[in-house]
Amino acid sequence: MIIGLTGTMASGKDAVADILKKKGYVYFSLSDEVRLEAQARGIEMTRENLQNLGNEMRKAEGNSVLAQRVLMKISDPKKNYVVNGIRNPAEVAELKNWPGFYLMAVDAPQDLRFQRLMTRNRPSDPKIFYQFMKADNKDQGLGEEESGQQVAACMKLADVSIFNDFSIERLTDKVAFLIQQIQNKDAVLRDNRTIAERG
């Protein structure tokens, strides 16, 4: 099974990924693929540079290029995986080619997301609210081309959603509940496929 994560900036996608990693899920990130490319090209890792590079990669190699790169690293279909940082509907479509892929969207109030951003203090993160708003709008797809970031469109494709305005303990419980729902749905789909194959 692959759980894909999409959602707004600093909504808690990394926290959800950490919860799943503790449950044994193998972690991959589309953002890490952009960072690897930036490192190879010697590009400074600001959020704006990484956003622009991701857009450039999708334009040059197809909108699903980052998902393709991650899928090439997934070798054992019996393991569970979490793929973070999905920002374009073509990435969702590519990952859906893998049996047992489910998309989880994570969101939170904008002011709370900015507070979280300030707390985590990544070098690539914007430091003032105006910069955050600009990056957030771009991330969600405002004024972006088809090859750009389209988080809002990805969130509409989600199988399950979390509005993460609560504690890490409640988030852990909510993720466990949603994963159980997904596993139940996946089991039904597998049974139906088996019945169909038997004719």
C-alpha positions in Angstrom: 0.0 0.0 0.0 1.1 3.6 -0.7 -0.3 6.5 1.3 0.3 9.7 -0.6 0.3 13.0 1.3 -0.8 16.3 -0.2 -1.8 19.5 1.6 -1.1 23.1 2.4 2.2 24.4 3.7 2.9 23.6 7.3 -0.4 21.8 7.7 1.2 18.8 9.3 2.1 16.5 6.4 5.5 15.8 7.9 3.9 15.0 11.2 1.5 12.5 9.5 4.5 11.0 7.7 6.3 10.6 11.0 3.3 8.8 12.5 3.2 6.4 9.5 7.0 5.8 9.6 6.6 4.7 13.2 4.0 2.2 12.0 6.6 0.8 9.6 5.9 2.7 6.4 8.9 3.4 4.2 9.2 7.1 3.5 9.7 8.9 0.2 9.3 12.6 -0.7 8.7 14.3 -4.0 10.2 17.4 -2.5 13.4 15.4 -1.7 13.7 14.7 -5.5 13.6 18.4 -6.2 16.2 19.0 -3.4 18.5 16.3 -4.9 18.2 18.1 -8.3 18.9 21.5 -6.8 22.0 20.1 -5.1 23.2 18.5 -8.3 22.8 21.9 -10.1 24.2 24.0 -7.3 21.0 25.9 -6.7 20.4 27.7 -3.4 17.7 25.9 -1.5 15.2 28.7 -0.8 11.5 27.8 -1.1 11.0 30.0 -4.1 14.0 28.3 -5.9 12.7 24.9 -5.1 9.2 25.7 -6.2 10.6 27.1 -9.5 12.8 24.1 -10.0 10.0 21.7 -9.4 7.9 23.6 -12.0 10.8 23.5 -14.4 11.3 19.8 -14.0 7.7 19.1 -14.7 7.7 21.3 -17.7 10.8 19.7 -19.1 10.1 16.0 -18.3 6.4 15.9 -17.9 4.1 16.8 -14.9 4.5 13.3 -13.3 8.3 13.3 -13.4 8.8 13.5 -9.6 6.3 10.7 -9.0 8.0 8.6 -11.6 11.4 9.1 -9.9 9.9 8.0 -6.5 8.1 4.9 -8.0 11.5 3.8 -9.5 12.7 3.5 -5.9 9.8 1.4 -4.7 10.7 -2.2 -5.2 8.7 -4.4 -2.8 4.9 -4.4 -3.3 4.4 -6.2 0.0 5.7 -3.2 2.0 3.8 -0.1 3.0 5.0 3.3 1.8 4.2 6.9 2.5 5.0 9.4 -0.3 5.0 13.0 0.9 4.9 16.4 -1.0 2.4 15.6 -3.8 1.7 19.0 -5.5 0.4 18.3 -9.0 -2.6 16.2 -10.2 -0.4 14.4 -12.7 1.6 13.1 -9.8 -1.6 11.7 -8.3 -2.5 10.1 -11.6 1.0 8.5 -11.9 0.9 7.1 -8.3 -2.6 5.8 -8.8 -1.1 3.3 -11.4 0.3 1.5 -8.3 -2.4 -0.9 -6.9 -3.2 0.2 -3.4 -2.5 3.9 -3.6 -4.6 6.2 -1.5 -4.3 10.0 -1.2 -4.6 11.8 2.1 -5.0 15.6 2.2 -3.9 17.6 5.2 -5.0 21.2 5.9 -5.0 23.6 8.9 -5.9 27.3 9.5 -3.6 29.7 7.8 -2.5 31.6 10.9 -1.7 28.3 12.7 0.3 27.1 9.6 2.4 30.3 9.7 3.0 29.7 13.5 4.2 26.2 12.7 6.4 27.4 9.9 8.1 29.9 12.3 8.6 27.1 14.9 10.1 24.6 12.5 12.4 27.3 11.1 13.7 25.5 8.0 16.3 27.5 6.0 14.1 27.4 2.9 10.9 28.7 4.6 9.7 32.3 4.3 10.3 34.3 7.4 7.6 37.0 7.2 3.8 36.6 6.7 3.7 38.3 3.3 6.4 35.9 2.0 4.4 33.0 3.5 1.2 34.2 1.8 3.0 34.5 -1.5 4.5 31.0 -1.3 1.3 29.5 0.0 -0.7 31.0 -2.9 1.8 29.7 -5.4 1.9 26.3 -3.7 -1.9 26.0 -4.0 -1.8 26.9 -7.7 -2.9 30.5 -7.8 -1.7 31.9 -11.1 0.3 28.7 -11.8 0.5 26.9 -15.2 -0.6 23.2 -15.5 3.0 22.2 -14.9 3.1 24.3 -11.7 2.2 23.5 -8.2 -1.5 22.7 -7.8 -2.0 21.6 -4.2 -5.6 22.8 -4.1 -6.5 20.6 -7.1 -4.7 17.6 -5.5 -6.6 18.0 -2.3 -9.8 17.7 -4.2 -8.6 14.2 -5.4 -8.0 12.9 -1.9 -9.5 9.7 -0.7 -9.4 11.0 2.9 -8.8 14.4 4.6 -7.5 15.7 7.9 -8.1 19.2 9.2 -5.2 19.4 11.6 -5.9 22.0 14.1 -5.4 19.8 17.2 -2.6 18.2 19.2 -0.1 15.6 18.0 -1.9 13.0 20.2 -5.3 13.7 18.5 -3.6 13.7 15.1 -2.0 10.3 15.8 -5.5 8.9 16.7 -7.1 10.5 13.6 -4.4 9.0 11.3 -4.8 5.6 12.9 -8.6 5.8 12.3 -8.2 6.8 8.7 -5.6 4.2 7.9 -7.9 1.6 9.3 -10.7 2.9 7.0 -8.3 2.7 4.0 -7.1 -0.8 4.9 -10.8 -2.0 5.2 -11.5 -0.4 1.7 -8.3 -1.9 0.3 -9.2 -5.4 1.6 -12.7 -5.2 -0.1 -11.1 -4.1 -3.4 -8.6 -6.9 -3.3 -11.4 -9.4 -2.6 -13.4 -8.0 -5.5 -10.3 -8.3 -7.8 -9.8 -11.9 -6.8 -13.4 -12.8 -7.4 -13.3 -11.0 -10.9 -10.1 -12.9 -11.8 -11.6 -16.2 -10.9 -14.5 -15.4 -13.2 
